[in-house]
């Protein structure tokens, strides 16, 4: 391994000469850390595919990544309830199963994900109810979100 420092730049290479670290590369910079709680309401027996945006906070519109960790308490039917999990992509929070013609079928589902639209951080909730017979319980989502950009 070799270490180079020159003109306000630091570079480290491995034994083959491949760069493994270079301060001239863009690095992620955390610009905001947000913590809070949102209650995601119960969804009833409606036949639809619905996208609902829950506003979390105003943020810097220059952010280009969202990293989040969450904990679901309450109505979620998943076994990871009450544990901290990575929610940096879409996360299934509820599934509603039912028996139709002797077979189990997925009747309803809900996913969530955090996204930045302009200068607004939002939680996108996507709810789908195929057979108009399944209700999904409300739950509380505790979150810690890191917003940033590459500098």
C-alpha positions as CSV (number, residue, x, y, z in Angstrom):
1,X,0.0,0.0,0.0
2,X,1.2,3.5,-0.9
3,X,0.3,6.9,0.5
4,X,0.5,10.1,-1.5
5,X,-0.1,13.6,-0.4
6,X,0.2,16.4,-2.9
7,X,-1.5,19.8,-3.6
8,X,-4.2,19.4,-1.0
9,X,-5.0,15.8,-2.2
10,X,-4.5,12.5,-0.4
11,X,-4.4,9.2,-2.3
12,X,-3.9,5.6,-1.2
13,X,-3.2,2.7,-3.6
14,X,-3.0,-1.0,-3.0
15,X,-0.1,-3.3,-3.9
16,X,-1.2,-3.4,-7.6
17,X,-1.4,0.4,-7.9
18,X,-5.2,0.6,-7.8
19,X,-6.5,3.6,-6.0
20,X,-8.5,2.6,-2.9
21,X,-8.9,6.1,-1.5
22,X,-8.7,9.5,-3.1
23,X,-9.8,12.8,-1.5
24,X,-10.5,14.2,-5.1
25,X,-13.4,11.7,-5.4
26,X,-16.8,13.1,-4.5
27,X,-17.7,11.9,-1.0
28,X,-21.1,11.8,0.6
29,X,-21.8,14.8,3.0
30,X,-24.6,14.6,5.5
31,X,-26.5,17.9,5.4
32,X,-29.5,17.1,7.6
33,X,-30.4,14.6,10.2
34,X,-34.1,14.3,11.0
35,X,-35.7,12.2,13.8
36,X,-39.4,11.9,14.4
37,X,-42.6,9.9,14.5
38,X,-45.5,9.6,12.1
39,X,-48.7,7.7,12.5
40,X,-49.7,5.9,9.3
41,X,-53.5,5.5,9.4
42,X,-55.5,2.4,9.0
43,X,-56.6,1.7,5.4
44,X,-60.1,0.3,4.9
45,X,-61.8,-2.0,2.4
46,X,-61.5,0.1,-0.8
47,X,-60.7,-1.3,-4.2
48,X,-57.9,0.8,-5.4
49,X,-54.2,1.4,-5.7
50,X,-53.5,4.6,-3.8
51,X,-50.4,6.7,-3.4
52,X,-50.4,9.0,-0.4
53,X,-47.7,11.5,0.3
54,X,-47.1,12.4,4.0
55,X,-45.0,15.6,4.4
56,X,-42.2,15.2,6.9
57,X,-40.1,18.4,6.7
58,X,-38.7,21.1,4.5
59,X,-35.2,20.3,3.4
60,X,-32.4,21.6,1.1
61,X,-33.4,20.9,-2.5
62,X,-29.7,20.2,-3.3
63,X,-29.8,16.8,-1.5
64,X,-29.4,13.8,-3.7
65,X,-29.6,10.9,-1.3
66,X,-31.8,9.8,1.6
67,X,-30.7,7.1,4.1
68,X,-33.2,6.1,6.7
69,X,-33.6,3.8,9.6
70,X,-37.0,3.1,11.1
71,X,-38.9,1.2,13.7
72,X,-42.6,0.2,13.3
73,X,-44.8,-0.2,16.4
74,X,-48.4,-1.1,16.5
75,X,-50.5,-2.5,13.7
76,X,-47.9,-4.0,11.3
77,X,-48.3,-7.7,10.7
78,X,-44.6,-8.3,10.1
79,X,-42.3,-10.0,12.6
80,X,-39.6,-7.3,12.4
81,X,-42.0,-4.9,14.2
82,X,-40.3,-3.2,17.1
83,X,-36.9,-3.6,15.6
84,X,-34.8,-1.0,13.8
85,X,-34.5,-1.7,10.1
86,X,-33.0,0.1,7.0
87,X,-35.8,1.9,5.1
88,X,-33.7,3.4,2.3
89,X,-35.9,1.8,-0.3
90,X,-39.5,0.6,-0.5
91,X,-40.4,-1.4,2.6
92,X,-43.5,-3.6,3.0
93,X,-45.3,-2.7,6.2
94,X,-48.5,-4.7,5.9
95,X,-49.9,-7.6,4.0
96,X,-53.5,-8.8,4.1
97,X,-54.2,-12.4,3.2
98,X,-57.5,-14.2,2.6
99,X,-58.8,-17.5,1.3
100,X,-60.6,-17.4,-2.0
101,X,-61.9,-20.6,-3.7
102,X,-59.8,-22.6,-1.2
103,X,-56.5,-20.8,-1.8
104,X,-54.7,-18.2,0.1
105,X,-54.5,-14.9,-1.9
106,X,-52.8,-11.6,-1.2
107,X,-55.7,-9.3,-0.7
108,X,-54.0,-6.1,0.3
109,X,-50.5,-4.6,0.8
110,X,-48.9,-1.4,1.9
111,X,-45.3,-0.2,1.2
112,X,-43.6,3.0,2.4
113,X,-40.5,4.9,1.3
114,X,-38.9,8.2,2.0
115,X,-38.2,10.6,-0.9
116,X,-37.3,14.3,-1.5
117,X,-39.5,16.2,-3.9
118,X,-38.1,19.7,-4.5
119,X,-37.4,20.9,-1.0
120,X,-39.9,18.6,0.8
121,X,-39.1,15.3,2.5
122,X,-42.1,13.0,2.2
123,X,-43.1,9.6,3.2
124,X,-44.8,7.8,0.2
125,X,-47.4,5.3,1.3
126,X,-48.6,3.0,-1.4
127,X,-51.7,1.0,-0.6
128,X,-53.3,-1.7,-2.8
129,X,-56.5,-3.6,-2.0
130,X,-57.4,-6.2,-4.7
131,X,-60.6,-7.8,-3.4
132,X,-62.1,-4.9,-1.5
133,X,-62.3,-7.1,1.7
134,X,-59.1,-6.5,3.7
135,X,-58.4,-3.7,6.1
136,X,-54.8,-2.8,7.2
137,X,-54.1,-1.5,10.7
138,X,-52.6,1.8,11.6
139,X,-49.0,1.9,12.9
140,X,-46.5,4.3,14.3
141,X,-43.3,4.8,12.4
142,X,-40.3,6.1,14.3
143,X,-37.6,7.3,11.9
144,X,-34.1,8.7,11.7
145,X,-33.2,10.1,8.3
146,X,-29.9,11.2,6.9
147,X,-30.0,13.6,3.9
148,X,-27.0,14.6,1.9
149,X,-25.2,15.2,-1.3
150,X,-22.0,14.2,-2.9
151,X,-19.3,17.0,-2.6
